[in-house]
Amino acid sequence: MTCRSPIPEDNLNRYLRAFKSHADIPTLVEDMVTGPVVVPKYTNEFWTSRQRQASSIHEISYRACFKPQLPRFFIDLLTRKGDIVYDPFSGRGTTVIEAGISGRDVYANDANPLSRIMTEPRFSPPGIAGVEKRLASIPREGERASIKLSMFYHPDTEKEIVALRDYILKKKAECSDDMIDRWIAMVATNRLTGHSKGFFSVYTLPPNQAVSPQSQERINKKRHQTPEYRDTHHIILNKTKSLLRILSPAEKKNLKRAGKNARLLSGNAQSTPEIPDTSIQLTVTSPPFLDIVQYREDNWLRCWFNGLDEKTIGEQITMARTLDEWTRVMGSVFRELYRITRIGGFVAFEVGEVRKGTIRLEDHVIPLGITAGFICRGVVINQQIFTKTSNIWGVNNMASGTNTNRIVIFYKS
């Protein structure tokens, strides 16, 4: 197996050192000591939403998701068209959707089957007229839900949601749902609750998390609000138009091509036998960080709508409460990543800011990758707030900055 990286591995560090931001700010390069290992740490504004507008197709809400500009930086730098890009903790699918847009093949995995529900339809973007016609064929009049949802929805809205849910689940059970049905299911899943009239619910928390019925009752009482009727079909159609508004014909073509070859798995990232040895050119991922995001509690309503058991799913999702437990799980993930990564391939592992910076996960991730067989090529810190060069680097290791991403880069030789 030969290295096919467009940036030769020995030039990666040179590229990062020489990089200048859009404001012509040079990269800050420091040595980072992790046990017996010393690796370079690169800090700059490597990407920002101002530099490259992301496609509207990404605008699907999910907890703890990174912006598309992050994977795009590494996709452009470390892959060619036709290479396979992978994310073992795919979430809403940001990495693989961005890879598909840019002409790469994609593999994705997530323990939560909601991930596939939110990702797969976007590889087959429908025409607006097709969505409108399908919605017109779906009954609006259903029963009230079997669980109490009156604190979220007007009775007529609730009946429409139940009718749509019944339609979707029936089509799935019959294996007769097509990509337009799946698109509608995806959009509806992401319109269940939110804090504007673009959602099915009364005002509640942002759409990436659903509060409990009891919490919503308290919100309603505090705000003196009662759920008003929302036209669910109209909202789905409007959101469809919004998702497709910044998507070129070439990007649609690329997405459809990637979708035909995609492998979208719902399982444990520690064991992915469906993925062949030495097949992945680049992995870009952001794993669950200890217990800071409650994926089960946040997604209970989405699971109900899609006929999923949130308790079973919650047990499958990595929610390590101690650092030792987290490193044990991630050690197994790295061994699996080493198996599937091709020679000359890379892993970009986003470690984020955990517990207000008191835990530096890169100190724990670097040894895990090296033990698995990778070479650590450094830590990339993307810092998005810059003013003057004289005070950019005055912040202690950028710990006090905002919108900071911390990514550890590994290479397989």
Secondary structure, DSSP 8 states (H G I E B T S, - for coil): -----SS-HHHHHHHHHH-B-TT--B-EEEEEEETTEEEEEEEE----TTTS---GGG----TT---THHHHHHHHHH--TT-EEEESS-TTTHHHHHHHHTT-EEEEE-SSTHHHHHHGGGGS---HHHHHHHHHHS-------SS--TTTS-HHHHHHHHHHHHHHHHHHHTT---HHHHHHHHHHHTTSSBSSTTSSSSB-S-TT----HHHHHHHHHHHT-------HHHHHHHHHHHHHTT--HHHHHHHHHHHHH-EEE-S-TT--TTS-TT-EEEEEE----TTSS-HHHHTHHHHHHTT--HHHHHHHS----SHHHHHHHHHHHHHHHHHHEEEEEEEEEE---BTTTTB-THHHHHHHHHHHT-EEEEEEEEE-----HHHHTTSGGGTT-SSEEEEEEEE--
